[in-house]
Amino acid sequence: MRYGGGVVRAIFEFVVESDQLKNLSQKGQSGEIMNRATNPLFQWSLAIALLSGFLARVLLQSESPLAAMSLGVQSLTAVLLSLLPLTGIVLGVLSWKRKELKAGWIIAIIVFNAVQFLLIFLRLFFVLQG
């Protein structure tokens, strides 16, 4: 299994299998059939949560090369990184609205994205404090 996309795909396949592959297609508002297995917002939300967590840990550590840069660059990086979990939260809410999977899985990813956002925000706060 590849690292990165393969891990996300494996987690998504496990979740879909645990949901017993029910209701894989849904009628869209415009009448077309949307296959949830080929366009999962849940999978994107999960990938964004994992990516933002990884990037935040790597880029916002005190030993990273970013720490040697100016305060403005550090702040800009933290603000741009905080956009990733916010996007993941929006995708999670849309996935919940579309009822792609069980609500528990989707809520867990929304909470995970929210925690990532708060951690990045707190790191930005501590960077600005000195």
C-alpha positions in Angstrom: 0.0 0.0 0.0 1.4 3.4 -0.9 1.7 6.1 1.7 -0.5 9.1 1.3 -3.4 8.5 -1.1 -3.2 4.7 -0.5 -3.7 5.2 3.3 -6.7 7.5 2.7 -8.2 5.1 0.2 -7.7 2.2 2.6 -9.4 4.1 5.4 -12.3 5.1 3.1 -12.7 1.6 1.8 -12.9 0.3 5.4 -15.5 2.9 6.3 -17.6 2.1 3.2 -17.4 -1.6 3.9 -18.4 -1.1 7.5 -21.4 0.9 6.2 -22.2 -2.3 4.2 -22.1 -0.4 0.9 -25.7 0.6 1.3 -27.1 3.6 -0.6 -24.1 4.0 -2.9 -26.0 6.1 -5.4 -28.3 9.0 -4.7 -30.6 11.0 -7.0 -29.2 14.6 -7.3 -31.3 17.7 -7.2 -31.0 18.2 -10.9 -32.1 14.6 -11.5 -28.8 13.0 -12.5 -27.5 9.9 -10.6 -24.5 10.6 -8.5 -22.3 7.7 -7.5 -21.0 8.4 -4.0 -18.2 5.9 -4.4 -16.6 7.8 -7.2 -17.0 11.3 -5.8 -16.8 11.1 -2.0 -16.6 14.4 -0.2 -15.9 12.3 2.9 -12.7 11.0 1.4 -11.6 14.6 0.5 -12.4 15.8 4.0 -10.4 12.9 5.5 -7.4 13.6 3.2 -7.4 17.3 4.0 -7.6 16.5 7.8 -4.6 14.2 7.5 -2.6 16.6 5.3 -3.3 19.6 7.4 -2.2 17.7 10.5 1.0 16.5 8.9 1.9 19.9 7.4 1.1 21.7 10.7 3.4 19.3 12.6 6.2 19.6 10.1 6.1 23.4 9.3 5.1 24.8 12.7 7.7 23.0 14.9 10.2 25.2 16.6 13.0 23.2 14.9 11.7 23.6 11.3 13.4 25.9 8.8 10.3 28.1 9.0 11.2 29.0 12.6 14.3 30.8 11.4 12.2 33.0 9.0 10.5 36.2 9.9 7.4 36.5 12.0 5.4 37.6 9.0 6.3 34.5 7.0 5.4 32.3 10.0 2.1 34.0 10.4 1.3 33.8 6.7 2.1 30.1 6.7 -0.1 29.5 9.7 -3.0 31.5 8.2 -2.8 29.6 4.9 -2.5 26.3 6.8 -5.7 27.1 8.8 -7.6 27.3 5.5 -7.1 23.6 4.9 -9.1 22.3 8.0 -11.8 24.9 7.3 -12.2 23.5 3.8 -12.3 20.0 5.3 -15.0 21.1 7.7 -17.1 22.4 4.8 -16.6 19.2 2.8 -17.5 17.2 5.9 -20.8 19.1 6.3 -21.6 18.7 2.6 -20.9 15.0 2.9 -23.2 14.8 6.0 -25.9 16.6 4.0 -25.6 14.2 1.1 -25.6 11.3 3.6 -22.6 9.6 2.1 -21.8 7.5 5.1 -23.1 7.0 8.7 -23.3 10.2 10.6 -20.8 9.1 13.2 -17.9 8.8 10.7 -18.6 12.2 9.2 -19.0 13.9 12.6 -15.6 12.4 13.6 -13.9 13.8 10.5 -15.6 17.2 11.1 -14.3 17.2 14.7 -10.9 16.1 13.6 -10.7 19.0 11.1 -11.9 21.4 13.8 -9.2 20.2 16.2 -6.6 20.7 13.5 -7.9 24.2 12.9 -7.7 25.0 16.6 -4.2 23.6 17.0 -3.0 25.7 14.0 -4.7 28.8 15.4 -3.2 28.3 18.9 0.2 27.8 17.3 -0.3 31.1 15.4 -1.3 32.8 18.6 1.9 31.5 20.4 4.1 32.6 17.5 2.6 36.1 17.6 3.2 36.3 21.3 6.9 35.7 20.9 
